[in-house]
Amino acid sequence: MSYEDALAELERMVASMEGGQLPLDRLMQTYERGAELLQLCRSRLDAVEQQVKVLEEGQLKPWAAS
């Protein structure tokens, strides 16, 4: 899943949770899935940040997507 796809899914989930219409079980499932997506987004951003740091130091190294 790409960063953009994960972010879009997160945004949809937040909107549905903010609507206040989800039953408790579905709310917990949505929260858990959101936590997984958030971790994925953070790891992708960390990987990109590391690559930018390498580029700023004048070194070009291959980027390994997590």
N, CA, C and O atoms as a Maestro MAE file, in Angstrom:
{
 s_m_m2io_version
 :::
 2.0.0
}

f_m_ct {
 s_m_title
 :::
 protein
 m_atom[264] {
  # First column is atom index #
  i_m_mmod_type
  r_m_x_coord
  r_m_y_coord
  r_m_z_coord
  i_m_residue_number
  s_m_chain_name
  s_m_pdb_residue_name
  s_m_pdb_atom_name
  i_m_atomic_number
  :::
  1 25 0.852 -1.174 0.000 1 A "MET " " N  " 7
  2 3 0.000 0.000 0.000 1 A "MET " " CA " 6
  3 2 0.896 1.235 0.000 1 A "MET " " C  " 6
  4 15 1.875 1.316 0.742 1 A "MET " " O  " 8
  5 25 0.543 2.167 -0.831 2 A "SER " " N  " 7
  6 3 1.341 3.390 -0.905 2 A "SER " " CA " 6
  7 2 0.992 4.315 0.264 2 A "SER " " C  " 6
  8 15 -0.036 4.160 0.924 2 A "SER " " O  " 8
  9 25 1.878 5.275 0.495 3 A "TYR " " N  " 7
  10 3 1.650 6.273 1.536 3 A "TYR " " CA " 6
  11 2 0.341 7.024 1.262 3 A "TYR " " C  " 6
  12 15 -0.460 7.251 2.168 3 A "TYR " " O  " 8
  13 25 0.145 7.400 0.010 4 A "GLU " " N  " 7
  14 3 -1.039 8.166 -0.354 4 A "GLU " " CA " 6
  15 2 -2.323 7.375 -0.134 4 A "GLU " " C  " 6
  16 15 -3.323 7.925 0.327 4 A "GLU " " O  " 8
  17 25 -2.296 6.070 -0.466 5 A "ASP " " N  " 7
  18 3 -3.465 5.215 -0.244 5 A "ASP " " CA " 6
  19 2 -3.763 5.077 1.241 5 A "ASP " " C  " 6
  20 15 -4.917 5.151 1.661 5 A "ASP " " O  " 8
  21 25 -2.717 4.876 2.031 6 A "ALA " " N  " 7
  22 3 -2.895 4.739 3.479 6 A "ALA " " CA " 6
  23 2 -3.447 6.020 4.084 6 A "ALA " " C  " 6
  24 15 -4.329 5.981 4.941 6 A "ALA " " O  " 8
  25 25 -2.927 7.152 3.636 7 A "LEU " " N  " 7
  26 3 -3.396 8.432 4.148 7 A "LEU " " CA " 6
  27 2 -4.858 8.672 3.774 7 A "LEU " " C  " 6
  28 15 -5.635 9.153 4.598 7 A "LEU " " O  " 8
  29 25 -5.234 8.346 2.553 8 A "ALA " " N  " 7
  30 3 -6.621 8.516 2.116 8 A "ALA " " CA " 6
  31 2 -7.556 7.634 2.945 8 A "ALA " " C  " 6
  32 15 -8.635 8.071 3.344 8 A "ALA " " O  " 8
  33 25 -7.137 6.386 3.203 9 A "GLU " " N  " 7
  34 3 -7.961 5.498 4.023 9 A "GLU " " CA " 6
  35 2 -8.079 6.041 5.445 9 A "GLU " " C  " 6
  36 15 -9.155 6.003 6.042 9 A "GLU " " O  " 8
  37 25 -6.984 6.540 5.977 10 A "LEU " " N  " 7
  38 3 -7.014 7.138 7.317 10 A "LEU " " CA " 6
  39 2 -7.994 8.304 7.373 10 A "LEU " " C  " 6
  40 15 -8.763 8.423 8.327 10 A "LEU " " O  " 8
  41 25 -7.971 9.157 6.367 11 A "GLU " " N  " 7
  42 3 -8.873 10.303 6.337 11 A "GLU " " CA " 6
  43 2 -10.329 9.862 6.301 11 A "GLU " " C  " 6
  44 15 -11.172 10.458 6.972 11 A "GLU " " O  " 8
  45 25 -10.637 8.823 5.523 12 A "ARG " " N  " 7
  46 3 -12.007 8.303 5.487 12 A "ARG " " CA " 6
  47 2 -12.415 7.728 6.839 12 A "ARG " " C  " 6
  48 15 -13.547 7.907 7.286 12 A "ARG " " O  " 8
  49 25 -11.484 7.040 7.478 13 A "MET " " N  " 7
  50 3 -11.766 6.433 8.777 13 A "MET " " CA " 6
  51 2 -12.035 7.497 9.834 13 A "MET " " C  " 6
  52 15 -12.964 7.369 10.631 13 A "MET " " O  " 8
  53 25 -11.224 8.539 9.839 14 A "VAL " " N  " 7
  54 3 -11.409 9.616 10.806 14 A "VAL " " CA " 6
  55 2 -12.772 10.266 10.605 14 A "VAL " " C  " 6
  56 15 -13.473 10.557 11.574 14 A "VAL " " O  " 8
  57 25 -13.145 10.494 9.351 15 A "ALA " " N  " 7
  58 3 -14.444 11.108 9.070 15 A "ALA " " CA " 6
  59 2 -15.581 10.235 9.578 15 A "ALA " " C  " 6
  60 15 -16.543 10.748 10.150 15 A "ALA " " O  " 8
  61 25 -15.486 8.915 9.379 16 A "SER " " N  " 7
  62 3 -16.550 8.025 9.842 16 A "SER " " CA " 6
  63 2 -16.593 7.957 11.364 16 A "SER " " C  " 6
  64 15 -17.669 7.854 11.952 16 A "SER " " O  " 8
  65 25 -15.425 8.015 12.004 17 A "MET " " N  " 7
  66 3 -15.380 7.987 13.464 17 A "MET " " CA " 6
  67 2 -15.927 9.287 14.045 17 A "MET " " C  " 6
  68 15 -16.622 9.273 15.061 17 A "MET " " O  " 8
  69 25 -15.614 10.401 13.405 18 A "GLU " " N  " 7
  70 3 -16.105 11.688 13.894 18 A "GLU " " CA " 6
  71 2 -17.611 11.822 13.722 18 A "GLU " " C  " 6
  72 15 -18.253 12.608 14.419 18 A "GLU " " O  " 8
  73 25 -18.177 11.051 12.788 19 A "GLY " " N  " 7
  74 3 -19.618 11.091 12.576 19 A "GLY " " CA " 6
  75 2 -20.399 10.562 13.763 19 A "GLY " " C  " 6
  76 15 -21.579 10.875 13.923 19 A "GLY " " O  " 8
  77 25 -19.747 9.760 14.596 20 A "GLY " " N  " 7
  78 3 -20.385 9.259 15.805 20 A "GLY " " CA " 6
  79 2 -21.465 8.224 15.572 20 A "GLY " " C  " 6
  80 15 -22.274 7.974 16.465 20 A "GLY " " O  " 8
  81 25 -21.501 7.616 14.399 21 A "GLN " " N  " 7
  82 3 -22.562 6.662 14.087 21 A "GLN " " CA " 6
  83 2 -22.098 5.210 14.083 21 A "GLN " " C  " 6
  84 15 -22.900 4.309 13.838 21 A "GLN " " O  " 8
  85 25 -20.820 4.971 14.351 22 A "LEU " " N  " 7
  86 3 -20.312 3.602 14.335 22 A "LEU " " CA " 6
  87 2 -20.637 2.884 15.635 22 A "LEU " " C  " 6
  88 15 -20.515 3.464 16.714 22 A "LEU " " O  " 8
  89 25 -21.052 1.613 15.538 23 A "PRO " " N  " 7
  90 3 -21.228 0.824 16.761 23 A "PRO " " CA " 6
  91 2 -19.866 0.605 17.420 23 A "PRO " " C  " 6
  92 15 -18.832 0.702 16.758 23 A "PRO " " O  " 8
  93 25 -19.863 0.315 18.696 24 A "LEU " " N  " 7
  94 3 -18.631 0.209 19.473 24 A "LEU " " CA " 6
  95 2 -17.643 -0.794 18.878 24 A "LEU " " C  " 6
  96 15 -16.455 -0.491 18.767 24 A "LEU " " O  " 8
  97 25 -18.109 -1.971 18.499 25 A "ASP " " N  " 7
  98 3 -17.200 -2.981 17.927 25 A "ASP " " CA " 6
  99 2 -16.554 -2.470 16.644 25 A "ASP " " C  " 6
  100 15 -15.352 -2.641 16.442 25 A "ASP " " O  " 8
  101 25 -17.337 -1.854 15.790 26 A "ARG " " N  " 7
  102 3 -16.808 -1.317 14.531 26 A "ARG " " CA " 6
  103 2 -15.858 -0.155 14.809 26 A "ARG " " C  " 6
  104 15 -14.863 0.017 14.105 26 A "ARG " " O  " 8
  105 25 -16.157 0.632 15.821 27 A "LEU " " N  " 7
  106 3 -15.291 1.745 16.203 27 A "LEU " " CA " 6
  107 2 -13.920 1.231 16.630 27 A "LEU " " C  " 6
  108 15 -12.897 1.801 16.252 27 A "LEU " " O  " 8
  109 25 -13.898 0.162 17.412 28 A "MET " " N  " 7
  110 3 -12.621 -0.416 17.851 28 A "MET " " CA " 6
  111 2 -11.842 -1.004 16.680 28 A "MET " " C  " 6
  112 15 -10.623 -0.849 16.609 28 A "MET " " O  " 8
  113 25 -12.531 -1.676 15.762 29 A "GLN " " N  " 7
  114 3 -11.866 -2.223 14.577 29 A "GLN " " CA " 6
  115 2 -11.274 -1.097 13.735 29 A "GLN " " C  " 6
  116 15 -10.154 -1.206 13.238 29 A "GLN " " O  " 8
  117 25 -12.021 -0.034 13.582 30 A "THR " " N  " 7
  118 3 -11.561 1.108 12.804 30 A "THR " " CA " 6
  119 2 -10.353 1.751 13.464 30 A "THR " " C  " 6
  120 15 -9.392 2.119 12.789 30 A "THR " " O  " 8
  121 25 -10.402 1.886 14.784 31 A "TYR " " N  " 7
  122 3 -9.276 2.460 15.524 31 A "TYR " " CA " 6
  123 2 -8.018 1.615 15.345 31 A "TYR " " C  " 6
  124 15 -6.936 2.153 15.108 31 A "TYR " " O  " 8
  125 25 -8.156 0.290 15.460 32 A "GLU " " N  " 7
  126 3 -7.011 -0.611 15.313 32 A "GLU " " CA " 6
  127 2 -6.426 -0.530 13.905 32 A "GLU " " C  " 6
  128 15 -5.207 -0.493 13.740 32 A "GLU " " O  " 8
  129 25 -7.287 -0.501 12.897 33 A "ARG " " N  " 7
  130 3 -6.811 -0.384 11.517 33 A "ARG " " CA " 6
  131 2 -6.126 0.974 11.321 33 A "ARG " " C  " 6
  132 15 -5.110 1.069 10.634 33 A "ARG " " O  " 8
  133 25 -6.678 2.000 11.917 34 A "GLY " " N  " 7
  134 3 -6.070 3.321 11.833 34 A "GLY " " CA " 6
  135 2 -4.680 3.344 12.447 34 A "GLY " " C  " 6
  136 15 -3.776 3.988 11.914 34 A "GLY " " O  " 8
  137 25 -4.503 2.652 13.555 35 A "ALA " " N  " 7
  138 3 -3.187 2.582 14.194 35 A "ALA " " CA " 6
  139 2 -2.187 1.884 13.274 35 A "ALA " " C  " 6
  140 15 -1.030 2.297 13.195 35 A "ALA " " O  " 8
  141 25 -2.620 0.833 12.579 36 A "GLU " " N  " 7
  142 3 -1.745 0.140 11.629 36 A "GLU " " CA " 6
  143 2 -1.356 1.065 10.475 36 A "GLU " " C  " 6
  144 15 -0.191 1.122 10.082 36 A "GLU " " O  " 8
  145 25 -2.337 1.785 9.940 37 A "LEU " " N  " 7
  146 3 -2.067 2.693 8.824 37 A "LEU " " CA " 6
  147 2 -1.158 3.837 9.247 37 A "LEU " " C  " 6
  148 15 -0.287 4.263 8.489 37 A "LEU " " O  " 8
  149 25 -1.363 4.324 10.452 38 A "LEU " " N  " 7
  150 3 -0.522 5.397 10.962 38 A "LEU " " CA " 6
  151 2 0.929 4.940 11.064 38 A "LEU " " C  " 6
  152 15 1.844 5.685 10.713 38 A "LEU " " O  " 8
  153 25 1.139 3.724 11.541 39 A "GLN " " N  " 7
  154 3 2.500 3.171 11.631 39 A "GLN " " CA " 6
  155 2 3.128 3.048 10.246 39 A "GLN " " C  " 6
  156 15 4.302 3.366 10.060 39 A "GLN " " O  " 8
  157 25 2.337 2.584 9.273 40 A "LEU " " N  " 7
  158 3 2.837 2.472 7.908 40 A "LEU " " CA " 6
  159 2 3.252 3.840 7.378 40 A "LEU " " C  " 6
  160 15 4.329 3.980 6.799 40 A "LEU " " O  " 8
  161 25 2.409 4.843 7.572 41 A "CYS " " N  " 7
  162 3 2.718 6.199 7.103 41 A "CYS " " CA " 6
  163 2 3.979 6.738 7.777 41 A "CYS " " C  " 6
  164 15 4.839 7.326 7.121 41 A "CYS " " O  " 8
  165 25 4.081 6.538 9.061 42 A "ARG " " N  " 7
  166 3 5.257 7.019 9.788 42 A "ARG " " CA " 6
  167 2 6.533 6.346 9.299 42 A "ARG " " C  " 6
  168 15 7.562 7.006 9.154 42 A "ARG " " O  " 8
  169 25 6.478 5.045 9.043 43 A "SER " " N  " 7
  170 3 7.677 4.348 8.579 43 A "SER " " CA " 6
  171 2 8.077 4.825 7.189 43 A "SER " " C  " 6
  172 15 9.266 4.956 6.899 43 A "SER " " O  " 8
  173 25 7.098 5.085 6.330 44 A "ARG " " N  " 7
  174 3 7.415 5.609 4.992 44 A "ARG " " CA " 6
  175 2 8.025 6.999 5.089 44 A "ARG " " C  " 6
  176 15 8.998 7.300 4.397 44 A "ARG " " O  " 8
  177 25 7.463 7.846 5.940 45 A "LEU " " N  " 7
  178 3 8.010 9.188 6.108 45 A "LEU " " CA " 6
  179 2 9.416 9.149 6.689 45 A "LEU " " C  " 6
  180 15 10.283 9.919 6.276 45 A "LEU " " O  " 8
  181 25 9.646 8.253 7.648 46 A "ASP " " N  " 7
  182 3 10.992 8.112 8.222 46 A "ASP " " CA " 6
  183 2 11.998 7.692 7.160 46 A "ASP " " C  " 6
  184 15 13.120 8.198 7.126 46 A "ASP " " O  " 8
  185 25 11.596 6.765 6.294 47 A "ALA " " N  " 7
  186 3 12.496 6.304 5.241 47 A "ALA " " CA " 6
  187 2 12.841 7.444 4.284 47 A "ALA " " C  " 6
  188 15 13.993 7.596 3.879 47 A "ALA " " O  " 8
  189 25 11.848 8.234 3.931 48 A "VAL " " N  " 7
  190 3 12.085 9.362 3.034 48 A "VAL " " CA " 6
  191 2 12.961 10.407 3.724 48 A "VAL " " C  " 6
  192 15 13.852 10.981 3.097 48 A "VAL " " O  " 8
  193 25 12.714 10.652 5.004 49 A "GLU " " N  " 7
  194 3 13.529 11.614 5.749 49 A "GLU " " CA " 6
  195 2 14.995 11.174 5.777 49 A "GLU " " C  " 6
  196 15 15.893 12.001 5.623 49 A "GLU " " O  " 8
  197 25 15.236 9.894 5.971 50 A "GLN " " N  " 7
  198 3 16.608 9.389 5.971 50 A "GLN " " CA " 6
  199 2 17.264 9.578 4.609 50 A "GLN " " C  " 6
  200 15 18.440 9.933 4.523 50 A "GLN " " O  " 8
  201 25 16.502 9.341 3.550 51 A "GLN " " N  " 7
  202 3 17.046 9.525 2.202 51 A "GLN " " CA " 6
  203 2 17.386 10.990 1.958 51 A "GLN " " C  " 6
  204 15 18.414 11.294 1.351 51 A "GLN " " O  " 8
  205 25 16.540 11.896 2.420 52 A "VAL " " N  " 7
  206 3 16.808 13.331 2.255 52 A "VAL " " CA " 6
  207 2 18.080 13.711 3.007 52 A "VAL " " C  " 6
  208 15 18.887 14.490 2.500 52 A "VAL " " O  " 8
  209 25 18.263 13.178 4.192 53 A "LYS " " N  " 7
  210 3 19.477 13.458 4.956 53 A "LYS " " CA " 6
  211 2 20.714 12.986 4.202 53 A "LYS " " C  " 6
  212 15 21.733 13.675 4.173 53 A "LYS " " O  " 8
  213 25 20.620 11.819 3.598 54 A "VAL " " N  " 7
  214 3 21.742 11.294 2.827 54 A "VAL " " CA " 6
  215 2 22.024 12.219 1.643 54 A "VAL " " C  " 6
  216 15 23.180 12.533 1.360 54 A "VAL " " O  " 8
  217 25 20.984 12.649 0.963 55 A "LEU " " N  " 7
  218 3 21.163 13.534 -0.189 55 A "LEU " " CA " 6
  219 2 21.746 14.879 0.233 55 A "LEU " " C  " 6
  220 15 22.556 15.460 -0.488 55 A "LEU " " O  " 8
  221 25 21.342 15.366 1.381 56 A "GLU " " N  " 7
  222 3 21.864 16.637 1.865 56 A "GLU " " CA " 6
  223 2 23.349 16.549 2.196 56 A "GLU " " C  " 6
  224 15 24.059 17.553 2.150 56 A "GLU " " O  " 8
  225 25 23.812 15.367 2.525 57 A "GLU " " N  " 7
  226 3 25.225 15.159 2.830 57 A "GLU " " CA " 6
  227 2 26.036 14.894 1.570 57 A "GLU " " C  " 6
  228 15 27.238 14.639 1.642 57 A "GLU " " O  " 8
  229 25 25.379 14.953 0.418 58 A "GLY " " N  " 7
  230 3 26.086 14.773 -0.837 58 A "GLY " " CA " 6
  231 2 26.355 13.321 -1.200 58 A "GLY " " C  " 6
  232 15 27.162 13.034 -2.085 58 A "GLY " " O  " 8
  233 25 25.682 12.412 -0.520 59 A "GLN " " N  " 7
  234 3 25.871 10.993 -0.794 59 A "GLN " " CA " 6
  235 2 24.581 10.457 -1.395 59 A "GLN " " C  " 6
  236 15 23.491 10.706 -0.881 59 A "GLN " " O  " 8
  237 25 24.716 9.738 -2.461 60 A "LEU " " N  " 7
  238 3 23.547 9.131 -3.072 60 A "LEU " " CA " 6
  239 2 23.569 7.629 -2.778 60 A "LEU " " C  " 6
  240 15 24.455 6.903 -3.229 60 A "LEU " " O  " 8
  241 25 22.578 7.189 -2.015 61 A "LYS " " N  " 7
  242 3 22.458 5.783 -1.681 61 A "LYS " " CA " 6
  243 2 21.068 5.320 -2.110 61 A "LYS " " C  " 6
  244 15 20.137 6.125 -2.106 61 A "LYS " " O  " 8
  245 25 20.901 4.080 -2.471 62 A "PRO " " N  " 7
  246 3 19.572 3.604 -2.881 62 A "PRO " " CA " 6
  247 2 18.599 3.637 -1.715 62 A "PRO " " C  " 6
  248 15 18.956 3.350 -0.573 62 A "PRO " " O  " 8
  249 25 17.364 3.992 -2.030 63 A "TRP " " N  " 7
  250 3 16.320 4.045 -1.015 63 A "TRP " " CA " 6
  251 2 15.661 2.691 -0.934 63 A "TRP " " C  " 6
  252 15 15.230 2.142 -1.948 63 A "TRP " " O  " 8
  253 25 15.578 2.144 0.270 64 A "ALA " " N  " 7
  254 3 14.920 0.851 0.487 64 A "ALA " " CA " 6
  255 2 13.583 1.117 1.143 64 A "ALA " " C  " 6
  256 15 13.532 1.472 2.321 64 A "ALA " " O  " 8
  257 25 12.495 0.951 0.401 65 A "ALA " " N  " 7
  258 3 11.141 1.153 0.936 65 A "ALA " " CA " 6
  259 2 10.851 0.083 1.968 65 A "ALA " " C  " 6
  260 15 11.126 -1.096 1.748 65 A "ALA " " O  " 8
  261 25 10.292 0.501 3.100 66 A "SER " " N  " 7
  262 3 9.954 -0.449 4.156 66 A "SER " " CA " 6
  263 2 8.590 -1.028 3.944 66 A "SER " " C  " 6
  264 15 8.138 -1.851 4.740 66 A "SER " " O  " 8
  :::
 }
 m_bond[263] {
  # First column is bond index #
  i_m_from
  i_m_to
  i_m_order
  :::
  1 1 2 1
  2 2 3 1
  3 3 4 2
  4 3 5 1
  5 5 6 1
  6 6 7 1
  7 7 8 2
  8 7 9 1
  9 9 10 1
  10 10 11 1
  11 11 12 2
  12 11 13 1
  13 13 14 1
  14 14 15 1
  15 15 16 2
  16 15 17 1
  17 17 18 1
  18 18 19 1
  19 19 20 2
  20 19 21 1
  21 21 22 1
  22 22 23 1
  23 23 24 2
  24 23 25 1
  25 25 26 1
  26 26 27 1
  27 27 28 2
  28 27 29 1
  29 29 30 1
  30 30 31 1
  31 31 32 2
  32 31 33 1
  33 33 34 1
  34 34 35 1
  35 35 36 2
  36 35 37 1
  37 37 38 1
  38 38 39 1
  39 39 40 2
  40 39 41 1
  41 41 42 1
  42 42 43 1
  43 43 44 2
  44 43 45 1
  45 45 46 1
  46 46 47 1
  47 47 48 2
  48 47 49 1
  49 49 50 1
  50 50 51 1
  51 51 52 2
  52 51 53 1
  53 53 54 1
  54 54 55 1
  55 55 56 2
  56 55 57 1
  57 57 58 1
  58 58 59 1
  59 59 60 2
  60 59 61 1
  61 61 62 1
  62 62 63 1
  63 63 64 2
  64 63 65 1
  65 65 66 1
  66 66 67 1
  67 67 68 2
  68 67 69 1
  69 69 70 1
  70 70 71 1
  71 71 72 2
  72 71 73 1
  73 73 74 1
  74 74 75 1
  75 75 76 2
  76 75 77 1
  77 77 78 1
  78 78 79 1
  79 79 80 2
  80 79 81 1
  81 81 82 1
  82 82 83 1
  83 83 84 2
  84 83 85 1
  85 85 86 1
  86 86 87 1
  87 87 88 2
  88 87 89 1
  89 89 90 1
  90 90 91 1
  91 91 92 2
  92 91 93 1
  93 93 94 1
  94 94 95 1
  95 95 96 2
  96 95 97 1
  97 97 98 1
  98 98 99 1
  99 99 100 2
  100 99 101 1
  101 101 102 1
  102 102 103 1
  103 103 104 2
  104 103 105 1
  105 105 106 1
  106 106 107 1
  107 107 108 2
  108 107 109 1
  109 109 110 1
  110 110 111 1
  111 111 112 2
  112 111 113 1
  113 113 114 1
  114 114 115 1
  115 115 116 2
  116 115 117 1
  117 117 118 1
  118 118 119 1
  119 119 120 2
  120 119 121 1
  121 121 122 1
  122 122 123 1
  123 123 124 2
  124 123 125 1
  125 125 126 1
  126 126 127 1
  127 127 128 2
  128 127 129 1
  129 129 130 1
  130 130 131 1
  131 131 132 2
  132 131 133 1
  133 133 134 1
  134 134 135 1
  135 135 136 2
  136 135 137 1
  137 137 138 1
  138 138 139 1
  139 139 140 2
  140 139 141 1
  141 141 142 1
  142 142 143 1
  143 143 144 2
  144 143 145 1
  145 145 146 1
  146 146 147 1
  147 147 148 2
  148 147 149 1
  149 149 150 1
  150 150 151 1
  151 151 152 2
  152 151 153 1
  153 153 154 1
  154 154 155 1
  155 155 156 2
  156 155 157 1
  157 157 158 1
  158 158 159 1
  159 159 160 2
  160 159 161 1
  161 161 162 1
  162 162 163 1
  163 163 164 2
  164 163 165 1
  165 165 166 1
  166 166 167 1
  167 167 168 2
  168 167 169 1
  169 169 170 1
  170 170 171 1
  171 171 172 2
  172 171 173 1
  173 173 174 1
  174 174 175 1
  175 175 176 2
  176 175 177 1
  177 177 178 1
  178 178 179 1
  179 179 180 2
  180 179 181 1
  181 181 182 1
  182 182 183 1
  183 183 184 2
  184 183 185 1
  185 185 186 1
  186 186 187 1
  187 187 188 2
  188 187 189 1
  189 189 190 1
  190 190 191 1
  191 191 192 2
  192 191 193 1
  193 193 194 1
  194 194 195 1
  195 195 196 2
  196 195 197 1
  197 197 198 1
  198 198 199 1
  199 199 200 2
  200 199 201 1
  201 201 202 1
  202 202 203 1
  203 203 204 2
  204 203 205 1
  205 205 206 1
  206 206 207 1
  207 207 208 2
  208 207 209 1
  209 209 210 1
  210 210 211 1
  211 211 212 2
  212 211 213 1
  213 213 214 1
  214 214 215 1
  215 215 216 2
  216 215 217 1
  217 217 218 1
  218 218 219 1
  219 219 220 2
  220 219 221 1
  221 221 222 1
  222 222 223 1
  223 223 224 2
  224 223 225 1
  225 225 226 1
  226 226 227 1
  227 227 228 2
  228 227 229 1
  229 229 230 1
  230 230 231 1
  231 231 232 2
  232 231 233 1
  233 233 234 1
  234 234 235 1
  235 235 236 2
  236 235 237 1
  237 237 238 1
  238 238 239 1
  239 239 240 2
  240 239 241 1
  241 241 242 1
  242 242 243 1
  243 243 244 2
  244 243 245 1
  245 245 246 1
  246 246 247 1
  247 247 248 2
  248 247 249 1
  249 249 250 1
  250 250 251 1
  251 251 252 2
  252 251 253 1
  253 253 254 1
  254 254 255 1
  255 255 256 2
  256 255 257 1
  257 257 258 1
  258 258 259 1
  259 259 260 2
  260 259 261 1
  261 261 262 1
  262 262 263 1
  263 263 264 2
  :::
 }
}
